[in-house]
Amino acid sequence: MSTALPTHSQIVIIGGGIVGCSTAYHLTKAGFKDVLVLERKELGSGTTFAAAGLLAQLRQNREMSNLAKYALELYSGLGAETGVEPGFVKTGAIGVCQTEDRRREWLRGAAMAKAFGIEMYEITLKEAEDMVPLLNTSDLKAAFYLPGDGQVDPISATHSLVRGAKIGGAAIVENCTVTGIKTKNSVITGVSTDLGDVSCEYLVNCAGMWGRQIGKMTSTSVPLYAAEHLHAITVPIEGLKKHFPTVRDFDGYTYFKEESGGILLGGFEPVANPYGMKGIPEHWKFTELAEDWDQLAIFMECGFERFPILENAQIRHLQVSAESFTPDNAFMVGEVPGVKNLFVGCGMNSVGIASSAGVGRALAQWIAKGSPDEQLWPVDVRRYFPWQQNTRYVHDRVAESVGILYEHHFPNRQRTTARPVICSPLHDRLKDNGACFSMIAGWERADWFAPEGVKPVHKYSWGRPNWFEYQAEEHKAIRHGVGMYDLTSMGKLLVQGRDAEAVLQSLSTNDIAGPIGTSVYTPMVNDKGGFELDVTVTRNGEESYFIVTAAGTTVRDFDYIKRRIPADSICTVTDVTHGYAMLAVMGPKSRDLLSGLTDADLSNEAFPYGTAQEIDIAYARPLALRMSYVGELGWELYIPSNFAVPVFDAIMTEGKKHGLKLVGMQAVNSLRLEKGYRHWESDITPDNTPYEAGLGFGVKLDKGEFVGRKALACQKEVGITKKIVMFTLDGNQEVMLYGNEPIYRNGEFIDTLSSGAYGFEVGCPIGMGYLVNSDGARNHWIKEGSYELMVEGKLYPATLHLRSPYDPKNERTKM
Ligand SMILES: Cc1cc2nc3c(=O)[nH]c(=O)nc-3n(C[C@H](O)[C@H](O)[C@H](O)COP(=O)(O)OP(=O)(O)OC[C@H]3O[C@@H](n4cnc5c(N)ncnc54)[C@H](O)[C@@H]3O)c2cc1C
């Protein structure tokens, strides 16, 4: 397989596992001929050789499912193309449910599958037994069938990809270890290896569980950690059907497939064993670790229940190997922040075979065109923060990450390991007031507040969760009185310098060039007009802008702006997130409350909506922004962190006169959704434009040139083919919407909700989603339709709203 090491290759890929080889294959398909794969030992000798080879299509979101779906397409035809058969078999798969809650989860999963173009439906237990003759279903509540799932032989698939890559011009060098990465001015220039140096223009880190070490070579965050991962194979069993559909029993943590006439059973144990505390040993090559019969016992217990014949079946081979897992159970792809032309494709969380085709293709698109054809935020490496390189953090989290794959995937389910990481300066104050915390981007945030006598713990459910009524009170406090929430986690960026205005004007669709104190909502879009950033830009100095963005997108947004500052501009961007706490005081009584604490004139005339001023509060001078993400009169106070506690105390004391209530993130979400405010990631992504998202007011086509202007001008003229709308389920108060529920128009499936919540003011569930029509998503076509939403397999009539169901004229924030 190997060739001699060249001194230059346009693209170098580190790692000859299935992901690296797929990337090489797809790069050659994208027209790159000068592609080199460097593998420290032999192809597939890292983790790939150990895999069961299952190709499951349905994953936790649309993006990952699309990547997985493509594996079925690629591997079913790859043998004919390359002459090396990948061992593809379309087996189908059956998911079984031991509990009613699990059935509800799978019903929601089936609806998602439909939306993602994956065939999946409920079958009777008798049908499941007919498909898998030795399966015991006597204790089960339900079963679901995915006829399109399949499997490959991982090593054969790797070699098939390599053959295809070689036909396309790629070179492979085995027994060659990359020892260093070379950059100049933060741009990739080459690698050092134990066989010599290779210069290159692009470098792709596909080093599997070694990926974090490779990341350290450029101080970039590749937060993954290996964990032991195992399966056992029995001797042949009489009566077993060859290639029976893979059986997944999430409640028993276990999956089953046929292997050489026996049963292969493996799974995802609730507490896993992290591996490689002293690094992955140098000699690792097709390595199997010591047999761990205790971990296997978890799967065997389920095995005896599901396939009673296992009681008498001998285990032929217990294979324990290691696989890389990540803090959020999703892999990472894309260009690494801070280093130009350095890409990553690793941290596969035990779905690396199923995702290999999609990840390789996406990386090839990214390198060829600057972005993947479909947005991939849930797996984008820019969602990770520099601090996530912390070894103890990834080690501790990974023990939990493995089991999460088969856990109940309740809405708002929180991780319990590796916490706390980041606490706002007000954390203890919130805790003392009964906060139940959730976590995002490492930040502990008050999710909701438990009243006295109630324990602040999450009790998850597909129905109303235990915090429902407390959330309702917080929601109502902001609608009718005054509430305060701590959003210190918001990302805060300072863009400064003589050319700051010009740089931001060139990236923003809105006009951000106002006098000091102007605060503007603006999208920043890509060449196709799709949302890259969704931010508030406040001019806080002649040559200074204060940008507020979401906690989870801070790295991405920082990197996006930094990369686009022209080399000859005098402009810098600085992440000042940790320098400021943020308290939002919102509600019709917020003016009265804050007026008791400041001499500043808070009237509409002196302090209108969309402006900012530094004002006195307690002994501090926070930057007060008259903005709202909850649709009421209010101010966001950006307080230098060390002043935050006294400011909080002062507001709480004054607040007693006004019935101030502390509010958590659950209520903030229901408030923003009721008001129709979009959320980047779910409602708006690089695949939606401001016009499609109903945010055209943030686009000023006549302000001069900016990125994406041409595409947006064209769309404005031609018209849109999808449009965001809102729905309420009037009269169905018990139904819970969380996003991803299918929307039906005149009885036909059209798309899924991008987000959903309960609207406590409107008194029913509310959802937001896109209506798609290739002939044009015009209002009369939208209004002509009759709509239903599917929840857990049942259709509910839905009321359409072209504007938000609450305060559609947008008057409340300007009171
Ligand atoms: C027991 C078990 C069962 C599994 N079952 C499934 C399954 O059914 N379905 C599924 O989708 N996934 C499954 N997986 C997961 C799957 O095997 C992995 O996700 C996948 O193989 C990862 O591929 P990779 O290319 O990212 O990593 P690897 O295969 O580990 O490849 C990375 C390569 O990089 C090389 N490398 C590292 N450092 C350097 C360096 N400095 N220089 C040069 N080369 C370097 C390594 O030698 C290695 O070969 C399973 C895993 C295990 C352990």
Ligand as a Chemical Component Dictionary entry (heavy atoms), coordinates in Angstrom:
data_LIG
# 
_chem_comp.id                   LIG 
_chem_comp.type                 NON-POLYMER 
_chem_comp.pdbx_formal_charge   0 
_chem_comp.three_letter_code    LIG 
# 
loop_
_chem_comp_atom.comp_id 
_chem_comp_atom.atom_id 
_chem_comp_atom.alt_atom_id 
_chem_comp_atom.type_symbol 
_chem_comp_atom.charge 
_chem_comp_atom.model_Cartn_x 
_chem_comp_atom.model_Cartn_y 
_chem_comp_atom.model_Cartn_z 
_chem_comp_atom.pdbx_ordinal 
LIG C1  C1  C 0 -15.627 -2.168 20.029 1  
LIG C2  C2  C 0 -15.947 -1.083 19.064 2  
LIG C3  C3  C 0 -17.084 -1.186 18.272 3  
LIG C4  C4  C 0 -17.407 -0.186 17.372 4  
LIG N1  N1  N 0 -18.492 -0.331 16.575 5  
LIG C5  C5  C 0 -18.834 0.638  15.686 6  
LIG C6  C6  C 0 -19.941 0.492  14.829 7  
LIG O1  O1  O 0 -20.617 -0.518 14.830 8  
LIG N2  N2  N 0 -20.256 1.511  13.998 9  
LIG C7  C7  C 0 -19.529 2.654  13.953 10 
LIG O2  O2  O 0 -19.885 3.563  13.202 11 
LIG N3  N3  N 0 -18.441 2.801  14.739 12 
LIG C8  C8  C 0 -18.076 1.829  15.596 13 
LIG N4  N4  N 0 -16.974 1.976  16.392 14 
LIG C9  C9  C 0 -16.232 3.232  16.329 15 
LIG C10 C10 C 0 -15.293 3.281  15.132 16 
LIG O3  O3  O 0 -14.452 2.162  15.140 17 
LIG C11 C11 C 0 -14.477 4.554  15.175 18 
LIG O4  O4  O 0 -15.317 5.664  15.374 19 
LIG C12 C12 C 0 -13.701 4.777  13.913 20 
LIG O5  O5  O 0 -12.975 3.651  13.573 21 
LIG C13 C13 C 0 -12.798 5.963  14.075 22 
LIG O6  O6  O 0 -12.069 6.083  12.904 23 
LIG P1  P1  P 0 -10.911 7.148  12.819 24 
LIG O7  O7  O 0 -10.364 7.098  11.446 25 
LIG O8  O8  O 0 -11.382 8.444  13.347 26 
LIG O9  O9  O 0 -9.840  6.664  13.901 27 
LIG P2  P2  P 0 -8.705  5.468  13.823 28 
LIG O10 O10 O 0 -9.265  4.321  13.154 29 
LIG O11 O11 O 0 -8.208  5.332  15.173 30 
LIG O12 O12 O 0 -7.661  6.149  12.875 31 
LIG C14 C14 C 0 -6.786  7.158  13.330 32 
LIG C15 C15 C 0 -5.396  6.790  12.816 33 
LIG O13 O13 O 0 -4.514  7.864  13.061 34 
LIG C16 C16 C 0 -3.233  7.309  13.223 35 
LIG N5  N5  N 0 -2.367  8.294  13.862 36 
LIG C17 C17 C 0 -2.523  8.798  15.106 37 
LIG N6  N6  N 0 -1.539  9.656  15.384 38 
LIG C18 C18 C 0 -0.750  9.725  14.282 39 
LIG C19 C19 C 0 0.429   10.434 13.968 40 
LIG N7  N7  N 0 1.010   11.265 14.843 41 
LIG N8  N8  N 0 0.975   10.249 12.742 42 
LIG C20 C20 C 0 0.405   9.422  11.842 43 
LIG N9  N9  N 0 -0.709  8.703  12.100 44 
LIG C21 C21 C 0 -1.294  8.865  13.313 45 
LIG C22 C22 C 0 -3.503  6.097  14.086 46 
LIG O14 O14 O 0 -2.468  5.153  14.015 47 
LIG C23 C23 C 0 -4.823  5.594  13.516 48 
LIG O15 O15 O 0 -4.649  4.552  12.590 49 
LIG C24 C24 C 0 -16.593 0.965  17.280 50 
LIG C25 C25 C 0 -15.460 1.071  18.057 51 
LIG C26 C26 C 0 -15.115 0.055  18.924 52 
LIG C27 C27 C 0 -13.863 0.188  19.739 53 
# 
loop_
_chem_comp_bond.comp_id 
_chem_comp_bond.atom_id_1 
_chem_comp_bond.atom_id_2 
_chem_comp_bond.value_order 
_chem_comp_bond.pdbx_ordinal 
LIG C1  C2  SING 1  
LIG C2  C3  SING 2  
LIG C2  C26 DOUB 3  
LIG C3  C4  DOUB 4  
LIG C4  N1  SING 5  
LIG C4  C24 SING 6  
LIG N1  C5  DOUB 7  
LIG C5  C6  SING 8  
LIG C5  C8  SING 9  
LIG C6  O1  DOUB 10 
LIG C6  N2  SING 11 
LIG N2  C7  SING 12 
LIG C7  O2  DOUB 13 
LIG C7  N3  SING 14 
LIG N3  C8  DOUB 15 
LIG C8  N4  SING 16 
LIG N4  C9  SING 17 
LIG N4  C24 SING 18 
LIG C9  C10 SING 19 
LIG C10 O3  SING 20 
LIG C10 C11 SING 21 
LIG C11 O4  SING 22 
LIG C11 C12 SING 23 
LIG C12 O5  SING 24 
LIG C12 C13 SING 25 
LIG C13 O6  SING 26 
LIG O6  P1  SING 27 
LIG P1  O7  DOUB 28 
LIG P1  O8  SING 29 
LIG P1  O9  SING 30 
LIG O9  P2  SING 31 
LIG P2  O10 DOUB 32 
LIG P2  O11 SING 33 
LIG P2  O12 SING 34 
LIG O12 C14 SING 35 
LIG C14 C15 SING 36 
LIG C15 O13 SING 37 
LIG C15 C23 SING 38 
LIG O13 C16 SING 39 
LIG C16 N5  SING 40 
LIG C16 C22 SING 41 
LIG N5  C17 SING 42 
LIG N5  C21 SING 43 
LIG C17 N6  DOUB 44 
LIG N6  C18 SING 45 
LIG C18 C19 SING 46 
LIG C18 C21 DOUB 47 
LIG C19 N7  SING 48 
LIG C19 N8  DOUB 49 
LIG N8  C20 SING 50 
LIG C20 N9  DOUB 51 
LIG N9  C21 SING 52 
LIG C22 O14 SING 53 
LIG C22 C23 SING 54 
LIG C23 O15 SING 55 
LIG C24 C25 DOUB 56 
LIG C25 C26 SING 57 
LIG C26 C27 SING 58 
# 
